[in-house]
Amino acid sequence: MGKIYVIKGVSIYLYYREHNPPHIHAFYAEFEVLIRISNGEILWGYLPKSQIRLVKQWLSDPEVKRKLTIMFHEMNPHLRP
């Protein structure tokens, strides 16, 4: 799918052929981070503090989590629980 959302310059991506746990990729300038959808845990990478705060705030919305989880599993049906 690719880019699904932009938060003040931080691009959020979801991809096909992914791995568990369900996660998003966030890019800002030369930085990239993988963040678990369910709890906002950083799985890999780095974003500056102000940008990671924006992403985690957006991801804290239960409806956003629900939609992202559905999208992740639709794109990666082999990983459905």
Number of C-alpha atoms within 10 A of each C-alpha: 10 11 13 12 13 14 13 10 11 20 18 20 17 19 17 13 10 16 12 10 13 21 25 23 20 25 21 19 10 7 12 18 18 21 23 19 21 16 12 19 12 17 14 11 13 17 20 11 8 8 18 19 12 14 20 16 11 14 21 15 10 11 10 13 18 14 10 20 19 14 16 26 16 13 17 17 13 11 15 13 5
